[in-house]
């Protein structure tokens, strides 16, 4: 799992184009940027070829600046004594601007990409289309990409993509018709959202980000609101205990248990809230489940809270500053009433985390949940998986953008957070966290072993534990997602939900070792 290899900001394709434009307007020549980009590509290609003792490179060049990068990279690699071929979608003399200058720097033969063959090639560089692609690929270009992917699969040879694999939408991560399957992708200045969002991320292989002369101060004008979910984005908001501290200073989380036949999920959440850093955790249980929950708990306290009135009475204690409910709660009106009790207005600030049944219970009445959230005495975090998200936000407009690309998971999560007035954690291998103010984070990589029963209940608890300590809510949600993935990655194969909780101390140690 990558831990900090990327700059924190993520850009859309439009924002990246603006970064290029601002840099050129400041006096940096476009060709200077292209030369540095090509040098980074050539270095990545050389590293692959040295490992495999390969010598023969085919560079596929497109009609824009991505193709220009390819021409310059081809020239650099040939100067290093590699055997380089160039095949292009369009004749070099039809190019414009810096791409035309770059093509002119290559004095070798240029083949027709539509008919080129891959026989005897050790490495292909994909310089067909970069992040600026705004249409679905079809016709001869699509056929070329399908041939390239088939060659890679058959020969096990490698493909390096410049900026992003051709056919992947740089903003949404969508596949625009067809897309190159790369083993490595070299992008520039900052990662784009499409590098981390599925399905595009699955086409990128190993991602590296090269610095090519674009200064970070352009971000002051661009003001990105999307970030790689890694410690660099939120580490300075993390609340670590001091020597003078005590358990009450770290907050008191309440986790609500379901009935007698559905208690395990809430216990997972409660234990995770303790491991997540809450000073105290109480499991609020209906009387019918008391005898089942009691023998299974040690560090977690247990209190009877029957129905909305019982929960409301328990939450009158102002020291209880976060409540989590949903795991194993049951779907129906009774759960809706419990959620409304948890979100009821109060003189004391209290955060809430809603997951699973607490969300599904409002599927037929999302406005009712929206109203309860607006009246809540503190921040609210929702943690839906795909099915819960679809049920709760089924009325949203999420078809396609004007360009024809599907609305991305990032924008769907942002829209949902704005609409409902809560922080939304849209779970999955590319988990997105979004706040109502537009800030968002995307997880760089999650363990595939997280696809196991109870893992979402653990995440709910971690969020509650961080909120209990007073961590800023968006940062707490993003940090919880990262810790959840880091703990799973630390355990690896054979993971079950209990193992995530057991490995949270290891995730804490990694965070403590990182200076804010």
ZIRAUR-V732312 format. One record per helix or strand of 3 or more residues. SS is the DSSP state (a for helix, b for strand). FROM is the first residue (numbers start at 0). LEN is the number of residues. Records with the same first field share a line. If there is no record, write none. Layout:
SS=FROM-LEN, FROM-LEN
This chain:
b=8-3, 55-6, 82-6, 109-3, 122-5, 157-5, 183-5, 205-5, 225-4, 251-5, 279-6, 300-4, 319-6, 350-4, 379-3, 422-4, 431-3, 439-4
a=12-13, 29-23, 64-15, 91-3, 96-8, 138-17, 192-4, 199-5, 215-7, 230-7, 246-4, 263-12, 286-8, 306-8, 332-10, 356-4, 365-10, 385-7, 408-12, 447-3, 454-14, 472-19, 496-16
